[in-house]
């Protein structure tokens, strides 16, 4: 399960909250499954943004050159890590993660647990805005939406170590420290989701998005389908859809491939 965004009007808005901003460091991540072209001004997969280019932070799908961009805006300016040829193939899962801290070359971008692009330095404090955190686009612009599925959204108000992204890719809750927002987005109803370590937030689903029942995404979905899988695919000890989580060496995409091989 995940949330399906149609690129038109739907997005998820989380009202501004102090827990979503850290002055000196932040980490953001999600799974993303593009099914079509993003908006002409860059589809904000996840972002804290006022509807223009003034993202406090964002992971953005840019149509030109199939580009992924990680943006940070601080009191000293804006820094972007932009990497071409990331989304050359649609209809598959990508794990995305951006890390930033105010010291050294601490700003880095990861795809499927591997660093892409160059490390950057961006000093200053993260811009403290009153803008919402949004998934799939944002309220201020119809040209900054994505078409696709999003799941396992996480925010940490510190910088996870450079060795951390592969573990986060396997399971967000492998890293509970400072995990101020966790939205699996794999509930079976449009508003079913879970928050961990950060309490509740004010969340609005705008014009959807819909629940996507599709190829495996995230640990919960694998729990849902285990009973119907051949014994060779289901992790040892997994019965009647009960999670064991000894499968965590597999990303959702790898799990999907394994299912395809065996069914």
Buried (B, 14 or more C-beta within 10 A) or exposed (E): BBBBBBBEEBBBBBEBBEBBBBBBBBBBBBBBBBBEBBBBBBBBBBBBBBBEBBBBBBBBBBBEEBBBBBBBBBEEEBBBBBBBEBBEEEEBBBBBBBBBBBEEEBBBBBBBBEBBBEBBEBBBEBBEBEBBBBBBBBBBBBEBBBBBBBBBBBBBBBBBEEEBBBBBBBBBBBBEEBBBBBBBBBBEEEEEBEBBBBEEBEBEBBEBBBBBEBBBBBBBBBBBBBEEBEEEBBBEEBEEBEBBBEBBEBBBBBBBBBBEEEE
